[in-house]
Amino acid sequence: MGATSPSTCRKDENTLKDIEILKLDVRGLNHPEPLERSVQLMKQLHDTNCMHLHIHRYPQPLLMIAKRHGFRFEALENSKGEWHILFTKNQNLDLKAILQELGDV
């Protein structure tokens, strides 16, 4: 667990730029490691990428940090009670649609 990997790009529908999805799986990691790893990866986010976080519980403190730093995010819980959350600085991305495309949410 705790793996980070980039996935295939998709197009930003408004700018037609490629969007890289950085994946971070922190399921099962103990506090504060999920928060620390998430914040570290968020520092790499800009208009041409987003972060897909897969976590075992709803990360309220992380979402408050993200909001305070101007990130957009969308969160969905899957049937296993795990959370898939996308974070980005890009104002044009349809985060809900991307989460649905990723499946298992």
C-alpha positions as CSV (number, residue, x, y, z in Angstrom):
1,M,0.0,0.0,0.0
2,G,1.0,3.6,-0.3
3,A,2.0,3.3,-3.9
4,T,2.1,6.3,-6.2
5,S,1.8,5.9,-10.0
6,P,0.8,8.1,-12.9
7,S,-1.9,6.8,-15.2
8,T,-2.9,7.5,-18.7
9,C,-3.7,11.0,-19.7
10,R,-7.2,12.3,-20.6
11,K,-8.1,15.5,-22.3
12,D,-9.2,18.7,-20.6
13,E,-12.4,19.2,-22.5
14,N,-12.1,23.0,-22.5
15,T,-8.4,23.4,-23.3
16,L,-7.8,20.0,-25.0
17,K,-4.6,19.7,-23.0
18,D,-3.5,16.2,-21.7
19,I,-4.3,15.7,-18.1
20,E,-2.1,13.3,-16.1
21,I,-3.7,11.5,-13.2
22,L,-1.3,10.8,-10.4
23,K,-2.6,7.9,-8.3
24,L,-1.9,7.5,-4.6
25,D,-3.2,4.5,-2.7
26,V,-2.9,5.0,1.1
27,R,-5.4,2.3,2.2
28,G,-4.4,0.7,5.4
29,L,-1.6,3.2,6.3
30,N,-1.6,4.5,9.9
31,H,-2.1,8.2,10.8
32,P,-0.4,10.5,9.9
33,E,1.1,8.8,6.9
34,P,-1.9,9.1,4.5
35,L,-2.1,12.9,5.2
36,E,1.6,13.4,4.8
37,R,1.9,11.4,1.6
38,S,-1.2,13.2,0.2
39,V,0.1,16.7,1.0
40,Q,3.5,15.8,-0.5
41,L,1.9,14.7,-3.8
42,M,-0.5,17.7,-3.8
43,K,2.5,20.0,-4.0
44,Q,3.1,18.6,-7.5
45,L,-0.4,19.5,-8.7
46,H,-1.0,22.2,-11.3
47,D,-3.4,22.8,-14.3
48,T,-2.2,19.8,-16.3
49,N,-2.6,17.0,-13.7
50,C,-4.8,15.8,-10.9
51,M,-4.4,13.4,-8.0
52,H,-6.5,10.3,-7.5
53,L,-6.4,9.4,-3.8
54,H,-7.7,5.9,-2.7
55,I,-8.1,5.8,1.1
56,H,-9.9,3.7,3.7
57,R,-11.7,6.5,5.4
58,Y,-13.0,10.0,4.7
59,P,-10.0,12.4,5.1
60,Q,-11.7,15.5,6.5
61,P,-8.5,17.2,7.7
62,L,-6.9,16.7,4.2
63,L,-10.0,18.1,2.5
64,M,-9.8,21.2,4.7
65,I,-6.1,21.7,3.8
66,A,-6.9,21.2,0.1
67,K,-9.7,23.8,0.2
68,R,-7.6,26.3,2.1
69,H,-4.9,26.0,-0.6
70,G,-7.3,26.5,-3.5
71,F,-7.7,22.9,-4.7
72,R,-10.9,21.5,-6.2
73,F,-11.8,18.0,-5.2
74,E,-14.6,15.5,-5.7
75,A,-15.1,12.5,-3.3
76,L,-17.0,9.3,-3.9
77,E,-17.4,6.2,-1.6
78,N,-17.3,2.8,-3.2
79,S,-19.3,-0.3,-2.1
80,K,-16.4,-1.4,0.1
81,G,-16.6,1.8,2.2
82,E,-13.3,3.1,0.6
83,W,-13.0,6.6,-0.7
84,H,-11.8,7.8,-4.2
85,I,-11.0,11.5,-4.2
86,L,-9.7,13.6,-7.1
87,F,-7.8,16.8,-6.4
88,T,-6.8,19.4,-9.0
89,K,-6.0,23.1,-9.5
90,N,-7.6,22.9,-13.0
91,Q,-10.9,24.7,-13.0
92,N,-12.2,23.0,-16.2
93,L,-12.0,19.3,-15.3
94,D,-15.2,17.4,-14.6
95,L,-14.0,15.6,-11.6
96,K,-17.2,13.6,-11.1
97,A,-17.0,12.2,-14.6
98,I,-13.4,11.3,-14.2
99,L,-14.2,9.4,-11.0
100,Q,-16.9,7.5,-12.7
101,E,-14.6,6.6,-15.5
102,L,-12.1,5.2,-13.0
103,G,-14.7,2.6,-12.0
104,D,-15.4,0.9,-8.7
105,V,-16.9,4.0,-7.2
